[in-house]
């Protein structure tokens, strides 16, 4: 694997070459590129050094710049393993963990320590590539979008149901939504559905189901999407195994272009299966201190267990709530930028009570609707007027 150094220190480059030996290719990026800022530097570095799998950042790069670069690599290429070369401190170790950094070592560390950091980074990069390759083999071009949140009441189901509705405007009959809240899931309520079969029914038969057999068990929604709803009884959900959940997701990947999974709050075993299968993770953060702290812990946990390959999309709900928190405060706390901020609106509980997702009525002037369309646009190229297409279909 090629090791790329982001540092102006030529002597450190020689130390790395000596530590890793002649069999390992070591390159050093143009120092002027790094000075241009992380959002500019990382894409340019990746373009110029396309074969890079491991990046050493530092020394003679400030701690703030190191962390900004690490965050940007984690956002754009989570399969690249980043190592920081800086004197270790409690602050930098904590921030490095949030940025997905694989290791931190002192620039004056012995050659054995440099080699050890390289080996760890190599193993992490190999795991990421294997996970991506496995996803490619099982899902083809399918995108599995797992919607997760550390806490209940964050608006997770509202986001998931509206995302499925939005995607169905771009890809009619190519979207499936799965309710993986096995005890109290309410996707059926959110979409005003009366399912004949549930995910528990599918789990019982999954060992001998094929894609067509599973599709028969889905409930069709008038907006040209399919739903696999939660069981009627929590007891039925408790009988499901993670293996059955994984098999159901795999079958859906083979049948649909988009699979949206609404999970239960926290990181239970079925949620972890959905996160492992995901190509994209939509993480919901609520506008309160406990929610933000739980969210930060969730990000750290996902990094610690190696769930770094899926693209993460961070959504803040009730973003305009006057509760003594600002978006900037939350971004600093979680160490990541907010991708989509969804404001509060009376239309949200109204849509839930009516079983009609906001995007189904296409109120494009509403700030909430605009934010939900923005989120949908991260996964699909939307028609010029999604709502107009829906109205045309209804007039037929």
N, C-alpha and C positions, 0 to 999 in steps of 0.2 A: 504493500500500500504506500501511496505517496504521502509524505508528511509535509504540510505547508506551514511555514513560519511567518507570522505577522509580527515583525520586530525590525527595528533598524540596527540591532546589535549583531555585527558580523562575528564577533568572538563567540557569542552564544550559538550561532549557527554551526560553527566548527565543533563546539562541545556536543551538540546534538548529533552531528554526523559521526563523531567519534563514538558516542554512546550507542548509536543504533547500528553502526557498522556499514560496510560498503554495499551490503545486499538491500538496504532500505534507501529508497530515493527520497531526498530531502530538497525542497525548494523554498526560496524566500521571496515573498511578495514584495513588490515595489513599495517602499515605506511611504511614498507620497500618496498612494492610494488610500492607505489607512487613515491619513490625516483628513480625508474628505468627509468623514462621518460614516457611521455604520450603515445607514440605509443606502448610501451610494456605494460604499466600499465593498460590502459583501456580495452583491450581484456581480460587480466587476471582477472581484477576485474569483468567484465561481466560474465566470465566463473564461477568464484567462487560465485557470487551473482546473479544468473540468474533471480531471481524474482524482481530485483530492478527496480523501476519506477521513483524514485526521488533520486537525489544525492546532498548532501551538501558538498561543497569543502571548506576547511579551518575550523578554523584559523590555525595559525602557518604553513602555506604553502605560499611560496612567490607568489606575484601577477603574475609574469611571468608563474610560474608552474600552478597556478590556471587556467589562460587563455588557456594554452596549453592543459590541461586536458579537459576544456570545449569545445574547438574546436574539440578535438578528439572524445568526446562523440557525438557531433553534427554530425560528419562525419559518425561514425560507428552505432550509435543508436539515431537517431533524435527523437524517441518516448520517450526517457528518459529525464525528466525535470531536469535541472541543476540549482542549486542556489549557489551563492558565499557568503561566510561568511567572510567579510572583511570590513574595514572602507571604506565608499563610497568616491570616488573622481571623478572629471569629466573624467579623463583619463580611470579609470577602468570601469566606467559606459558605456562609449562609446565602449571600447573594448569588454565588456561583452555582449553588444547588438549584436555586429557583431558575437560573438561566439554562439549565440542562447541561452544565459543564461536567465532564467525566472525571477530571482530576485536577488538583492544584499542587504544584511543587515549586520549591525555591529555585531560582535561576542558578544558584551556586551548589545545588544538590549534587551528590556523586553520580557518576555515570550509571550505576545500578538503579538509582531512583528514577532517572530519566527513562531508562529502558523499561522499568516497571510501569511507568505512566503510559508509555507507548503500547505496551502489551494490553493494558486495561482498555485503552481507547480502541485498539484493534478489535478486541473481543466485542465491545459495544457496537462498533460499526458493522461487524459481521452479523450480530443479532438483528440489527435494524434492516440490513439488506435481506436477510432470510425472511423476516416478517413481511417485508414489501413483496418479495418474490412469492411467498405463500399466498398473499392476498391476490396477486396477479393471476396465479394459477387457478384459484377458486372462484374469483369474481369477475374476471375479464375487465370490462369497462364499468362495471357497476360501482356506484358510490354508496357506501353504507354510512349514514349520518346518525351518530348516536348523540342524543340530547341528554345531558346529565347535569345534576346540581347536587351540592353537598347537603342542602336543606330543602325541606318541603315548603310549599307556599311561595316559591320563587317565580312562578309563572312558566314552569318547564313544559307542562302539557299544552298551555296556550301557544307557546313558541313552536312546539313540535307539530301540533295540528295545523297551525297556519303555514308552517314551512311545507308540509305535505300538500296543502291546498295550492300554495304558490308554485311548487314544482310541477304540479299536475297541469298548470297553465302552459308550462314550457314543454312538458312531456306527457300528454294525455295517455292514460292507461299504462303508463310505465313507472308508476310510483306506488309503493306499498308502505304503509305505516304500521308499526308493530307496537302494541301496548305491553311493555315488559314490567309494568308495575303490577305484579301478579296478585297482590292482595287488594289494592284499592284503585286500580287503574280506571280512568274515566275518559279514554279516547272515544269510546262509543257514545258517551254523553256529549263530549265536545263536538262530535261530528253528527249527532242526532241519528245514530244507527241502531238497528235492532238485529244484532248478529245471530245467526243460527248456530255458528260454531265459534269456539274461542281458541286461544293459543294453547290452553290445557288440552283441548280435544286434539289439536294438531300434535301435541307432544306425545299423547298416548299412541298415535299411529305413525309417528315420524320414522320409526325404524324401517317401515316398508312403503313410505310415501316417496313419490317422485315429484318433480316440479308441478306437473299437471294436477296430481292428487292434492297437493297443498293449495294450489290456486282455487280449487273447488271450495275449500274451507274458508276462503277470504270473503269479506263483505264488501260489496261494491258501493261506492259513494257517487252521488250525482255529479260531482266535479271530476269524474274520470280518474279516480284513484281507488286503491284497494286497502282494506284494513284487516289486521289480525288483532282482534280485541282481547281484553283481559278476561279471565274467568269470572263467572257470576259469584263464585264462592272463594274466599281466601284459602280454604282447605285444598281446593283443586290446584291452586298455584303452588302451594307448599310441596305438592307431590312431584312437581317438575324438577328435572335435574339439569345442571349446567350443560351436560352433553346434549340433551334434547334441545336446549335453547340454541346451542351452536349449530346443530344440524338444521334447525328451522331457518336460521339466518342464512346459512349456506345455500339452501334451496331457493330462498327468495332472491339471493344475489344472482342466481342463474336465470331468473325470470323477469327481473325488473331493472330498469336503469338506475332508479333511486330507491333505497330502502331507508326510511326514517324510523328510528327506534326511540320511543319514549321510555325512560327508565324510572325506577323508584329512586327516591332521594338516597344519597350516600353511595358507598362502593360495595354493595353486596355482591355475592358470587355471580348472579345472573347479569348484573350491570357490568361486572368485569369481563364477562364473556362478550357482551355487546361492545365494550370498549376495545377488546382485543380484535374483534372483527371489523372495527370501524376504519374507513378511509379518512373520515372527518369526525371530529368531536365538537359539538356545540356545548360549551360550558356556560351555565346560567349563574350569574352572580346577582344577589339581591342587594338592595340599597340600605344595608344596616350593618353595624359593626360586627355582630356575631356571624352574619352571613359572609362578610368580607374575610374574616379570619378563617372561617371554615373553607372558603374558596381557596385561600392561599395554601392551607394545609392540603387540600385536594391536589393542587398543582404540584406540590412537593412530592406527594405520594405517587402520582402518576409518573413522575421522573424516577423515583426510587425503584419502582417495579418495572421500569423499562418501557412504559407505554409512551414512547416519544415519536413513533413513526406517523400516527395519524395527524393530519393538519388540525390545529386547534382554532376555534372561532369563539371569542369571548364576548358574551352578550350580557349587558347590564339592564336589568328590568327596573321599572319605576325610577328611571334615571333622573327625573326632574323633581323627585320627592324632596321636600325641605326638611331634612332630618339631621342637619349639621354635618353632612358629608358632601364632598364635591367629587366629581369624576377624577380630577387630578389626584386627590387624596387616595382614592381607591387604586388607581393605576400604580402609584408609588408603593402602596402596601402589597399588592399582588405581584409587582415587578413585571407587569405586562400591559400593553395598551388595550383599551376597550375597543373591540371591532365594531360593535353595533350597540347603540344606546336606545332603549325603547322607553318612551316616556309613559307616565300614568295617563289613564283615560277612563271615563265612565263607560265607554264602549266596550272595554275588555270584559268586565263582569257581565254586562248585558249580553255580549256574544256568547259567553259561557252558558248563561242561563237559557238562552234561546237555542243552543246547540248549532250555532251558525258562526264559524270562524270569521274574523274580521276581513280577511282577504277574499272570502267568498262573495262579499258584497262590493269589494273593490273601491273603498272610499279613499281614493288616491290623495285627497287633500288633507286627510288626517295625518298628524305626525306619527301616530302609532302605526298606521298602515304603511307609511313611507319607510319607517324603520324595518318593518317586517319584509317589505319588498326588497330593501337593501340586503337583508340577510339572505333571502332567497336568491338574489342575484350573485351571491358568492359561489353558488353551486350550478347555476344554469343561466343561459342567455335568455332573458325573458322577451316575449313579444312586445312590440311597441305599446300595445294596450291589451294586457292579459284579460282584463274585464270585458273588453269588447268581443274577444274570441268566445268567452263563456256565454255572453248574451246571444251571439249568433248561433251557438249550438242549441240553446234553449228554444230559439224561434223555429228550428227545423221540425 
